[in-house]
Amino acid sequence: MPLTNTAFVRATIGLLVLGLLILLSIVATALWLVERTDTLADDLVQWQQFRAAARNVTTTVLDGESSERGYLITREEKYLAPYQNAMERVRGEVAVLRDRAREVPEYQERVEVLADTVRQRFEAMQEVVALMDEGRTAESIAVLRTDRGKALMDSIRAISEELISDVDERLRANSLAMLASASRLTWVLIVGAVMIVIVAGGSVFLAFRYTRDLERTRGEIQALNATLEERVAERTGELARANEEVQRFAYIVSHDLRAPLVNIMGFTSELETGITAIRDYMATVAFDEEDLAAREAKLAIETELPEALGFIRSSTSKMDSLIGAILKLSREGRRVLNAERVNVETLVETAADSVRHQVAENGGEIEVQKPLPSIISDRVALEQIFGNLIDNAVKYLAKDRPGHVVVSGQETRMGVLYEIRDNGRGIAPEDRERVFELFRRAGAQDKPGEGIGLPHVRTLVRRLGGDIDFESQLGRGTTFRVRLPKILPHDRKEAA
């Protein structure tokens, strides 16, 4: 089944929306995982610093002890420098432990114990150094030989190792979490890429299928177009010949009908003359009023025959008008159109001037809204079109209000649009098509006419390459719209 343009557009939009949603999901998930990985990485770095500080506390205290013993042995001041440095360094390392341990209460308690133990160990070392500075060597050695320093150092090692062990577990958990986040990010990217490839593949498939259908359709259209001009020319020729035959038939029929009609009208005149003579003769002849046959003969001569002849004359007159209308339409249809620049504004003003007095009788007016666009077309046809439409508008104005007829025009993308608007009787919805039918009239038949005006107008408009329609409200008025090309098409200049 060929892929329609609507289906292709909907499918393409659907795939684009799906692809966008997938891409947004990938980006959102990736950002979340990256942010989580960054958080874990920062946490890992901080806990590594904590671990290093816990390890360095023990090393720093050992450096202080080594410096203390070197000073006791050599009694040289230079050995006290590492001891003093160790005291400064250990303060910074304890500060690092305290800063990080605030987030974990159980660590905070142990760090405080470690800090207090380190303080006691350095106080013990300070005591030994102070005794040495006072020359009390034996007492300082006695202090060193006690187990208090060793016990404090063992406690420092134990607390540090315990902290390091706990932090190692935390670091291992953080590392595993980072690896898991990286793995999830990898899988999200892989799955997202696969889904995007699927969506892109679907889009390519749809585009390929749509393009293939277009190519096939284009080929069919080219195949049809190859013979289109020939078929159009053939059909146009057939229509032209048929139209010509119809017009010729109408001309012949109307012409042939007129001859017997003239005979009927002539014989009717002779019958009227004969009846008049008989009536005059009978007026001079006396007859018996009791004679039924004589009374019937007198009634026939004086009443019935003149009435019958009046019906015959009325019917033949109407038939003569219809035959004249058919001949007029036939001749107009055979006339060759002559293209020239027509000042439509002047043409409409002339047509309006011829009927303005009829509108003015009840206080109305005909308004020509200027400027009206000029076109290159057949002047005679335009005169008949606007003359008929303005005449109709005036003819069917309402009697209970002043008539107002407005003629306007404007250029459009396709040509020129003229409007003839009135506030007259209006046309009933059921009569919309009836008004364009030959010899058919809509509404009350209280105006003279044969019913050929609007059909003739539509025929002329179509011959000029345009179209005509109208909008109407019964009792409110009617607006006729005439659409014409700016330049008469070349193929319309031939006789129809």
Order of alpha helices (4+ residues) and beta strands (2+ residues): alpha-alpha-alpha-alpha-alpha-alpha-alpha-beta-alpha-alpha-beta-beta-alpha-beta-beta-alpha-beta-beta
